[in-house]
Amino acid sequence: MTLSEDICTPAHCERKVPVLATERLVLRAPCALDIGEIAALANDRRIAANTARIPHPYSIADAEHFVASANRHDGQACFVICLDGAPIGVCGLDRRGDDNGIELGYWLGASYWGRGFATEAVRAVIDHAFGELAHQTLQAGARVSNPASRRVLEKCAFQWTGVRLTRIRAINSAAPVDRFRLDRGLWQSLKSWGRVRRVA
Ligand SMILES: CC(C)(COP(=O)(O)OP(=O)(O)OC[C@H]1O[C@@H](n2cnc3c(N)ncnc32)[C@H](O)[C@@H]1OP(=O)(O)O)[C@@H](O)C(=O)NCCC(=O)NCCS
């Protein structure tokens, strides 16, 4: 992951987020030009049912609200995930997990599933969280019925901490959610392991 010098500063953002570039993806702050595409991608029950706060159906007004409220609070770092310049999903951090901790969340438009994009985007946001933002711990959750999301978290070294009932807006109910945690020390260890080579 490289951190671009180019800082995305849409007028609505009170707090800047950098542009994160990976091998295939660019992650940047949401802006008004994304509203139509975000509404089209997010208007999918499979996305809403697996995230805590996304409504279904998902309207243009919902996308407008999302863009207007992104990156306005302390602890929030919200990115649109772009492939070849076009939005394909969202990934970000927010201060709303257990103990008011930093919670990682993400979703991709369904036509982009199964190509490793979520893992690539999440790893970039994790590097940003422990690198530039100097967070100590990240939290995340995946419904127990969502093995793809669980796998993304496992591939990013998150550790399972238990199951908790969580309110899911789109189903107007609570559902069991596997909870995960990633500590800075484990992330640092994995990063340094990558630089060690066996010589025999
Ligand atoms: C979860 C989600 C982000 C995954 O995106 P993605 O780009 O397909 O994820 P990746 O390709 O990086 O990784 C998915 C992994 O899950 C695995 N997987 C997918 N479906 C699976 C299933 N039914 N059972 C077990 N593993 C599964 C894939 O094989 C892959 O693992 P691998 O690389 O070891 O083969 C996407 O499905 C999504 O947006 N879902 C709806 C919203 C959501 O669930 N958001 C997360 C909220 S916690």
The ligand as an SDF file (V2000), in Angstrom:
LIG
                    3D

 48 50  0  0  0  0  0  0  0  0999 V2000
  -17.9100   -9.6840    2.4830 C   0  0  0  0  0  0  0  0  0  0  0  0
  -17.4390   -9.0410    1.1850 C   0  0  0  0  0  0  0  0  0  0  0  0
  -16.9390   -7.6400    1.5050 C   0  0  0  0  0  0  0  0  0  0  0  0
  -16.3210   -9.8860    0.5960 C   0  0  0  0  0  0  0  0  0  0  0  0
  -15.8010   -9.2270   -0.5510 O   0  0  0  0  0  0  0  0  0  0  0  0
  -14.8090   -9.9980   -1.5660 P   0  0  0  0  0  0  0  0  0  0  0  0
  -14.0950   -8.9840   -2.3630 O   0  0  0  0  0  0  0  0  0  0  0  0
  -15.5720  -11.0570   -2.2840 O   0  0  0  0  0  0  0  0  0  0  0  0
  -13.8010  -10.6880   -0.5320 O   0  0  0  0  0  0  0  0  0  0  0  0
  -12.3990  -11.3770   -0.8980 P   0  0  0  0  0  0  0  0  0  0  0  0
  -12.4690  -11.8830   -2.3050 O   0  0  0  0  0  0  0  0  0  0  0  0
  -11.2970  -10.4530   -0.5360 O   0  0  0  0  0  0  0  0  0  0  0  0
  -12.3600  -12.5890    0.1270 O   0  0  0  0  0  0  0  0  0  0  0  0
  -13.4880  -13.4330    0.3030 C   0  0  0  0  0  0  0  0  0  0  0  0
  -13.0570  -14.7290    0.9060 C   0  0  0  0  0  0  0  0  0  0  0  0
  -14.2200  -15.4280    1.3810 O   0  0  0  0  0  0  0  0  0  0  0  0
  -14.2880  -16.6920    0.7620 C   0  0  0  0  0  0  0  0  0  0  0  0
  -15.6970  -17.0400    0.6180 N   0  0  0  0  0  0  0  0  0  0  0  0
  -16.6030  -16.4520   -0.1670 C   0  0  0  0  0  0  0  0  0  0  0  0
  -17.7980  -17.0440   -0.0050 N   0  0  0  0  0  0  0  0  0  0  0  0
  -17.6230  -18.0200    0.9220 C   0  0  0  0  0  0  0  0  0  0  0  0
  -18.4770  -18.9800    1.5180 C   0  0  0  0  0  0  0  0  0  0  0  0
  -19.7790  -19.0700    1.1970 N   0  0  0  0  0  0  0  0  0  0  0  0
  -17.9520  -19.8260    2.4380 N   0  0  0  0  0  0  0  0  0  0  0  0
  -16.6560  -19.7530    2.7940 C   0  0  0  0  0  0  0  0  0  0  0  0
  -15.7720  -18.8480    2.2630 N   0  0  0  0  0  0  0  0  0  0  0  0
  -16.2800  -18.0030    1.3350 C   0  0  0  0  0  0  0  0  0  0  0  0
  -13.5600  -16.5300   -0.5540 C   0  0  0  0  0  0  0  0  0  0  0  0
  -13.1630  -17.7760   -1.0850 O   0  0  0  0  0  0  0  0  0  0  0  0
  -12.3900  -15.6570   -0.1060 C   0  0  0  0  0  0  0  0  0  0  0  0
  -11.4410  -16.4080    0.6090 O   0  0  0  0  0  0  0  0  0  0  0  0
  -10.0690  -16.9810   -0.1000 P   0  0  0  0  0  0  0  0  0  0  0  0
   -9.3260  -15.7890   -0.6290 O   0  0  0  0  0  0  0  0  0  0  0  0
   -9.3600  -17.6770    1.0140 O   0  0  0  0  0  0  0  0  0  0  0  0
  -10.5050  -17.8970   -1.2010 O   0  0  0  0  0  0  0  0  0  0  0  0
  -18.6060   -8.9390    0.1540 C   0  0  0  0  0  0  0  0  0  0  0  0
  -19.1350  -10.2310   -0.0410 O   0  0  0  0  0  0  0  0  0  0  0  0
  -19.7140   -8.0290    0.6110 C   0  0  0  0  0  0  0  0  0  0  0  0
  -19.6510   -6.8240    0.4000 O   0  0  0  0  0  0  0  0  0  0  0  0
  -20.7640   -8.5830    1.2260 N   0  0  0  0  0  0  0  0  0  0  0  0
  -21.9190   -7.8200    1.6910 C   0  0  0  0  0  0  0  0  0  0  0  0
  -21.5680   -6.8200    2.7710 C   0  0  0  0  0  0  0  0  0  0  0  0
  -20.7510   -7.4370    3.8710 C   0  0  0  0  0  0  0  0  0  0  0  0
  -20.8930   -8.5950    4.2230 O   0  0  0  0  0  0  0  0  0  0  0  0
  -19.8770   -6.5960    4.4380 N   0  0  0  0  0  0  0  0  0  0  0  0
  -19.0700   -7.0140    5.5640 C   0  0  0  0  0  0  0  0  0  0  0  0
  -19.7910   -6.6040    6.7960 C   0  0  0  0  0  0  0  0  0  0  0  0
  -19.0580   -7.3510    8.1870 S   0  0  0  0  0  0  0  0  0  0  0  0
  1  2  1  0
  2  3  1  0
  2  4  1  0
  2 36  1  0
  4  5  1  0
  5  6  1  0
  6  7  2  0
  6  8  1  0
  6  9  1  0
  9 10  1  0
 10 11  2  0
 10 12  1  0
 10 13  1  0
 13 14  1  0
 14 15  1  0
 15 16  1  0
 15 30  1  0
 16 17  1  0
 17 18  1  0
 17 28  1  0
 18 19  1  0
 18 27  1  0
 19 20  2  0
 20 21  1  0
 21 22  1  0
 21 27  2  0
 22 23  1  0
 22 24  2  0
 24 25  1  0
 25 26  2  0
 26 27  1  0
 28 29  1  0
 28 30  1  0
 30 31  1  0
 31 32  1  0
 32 33  2  0
 32 34  1  0
 32 35  1  0
 36 37  1  0
 36 38  1  0
 38 39  2  0
 38 40  1  0
 40 41  1  0
 41 42  1  0
 42 43  1  0
 43 44  2  0
 43 45  1  0
 45 46  1  0
 46 47  1  0
 47 48  1  0
M  END
$$$$
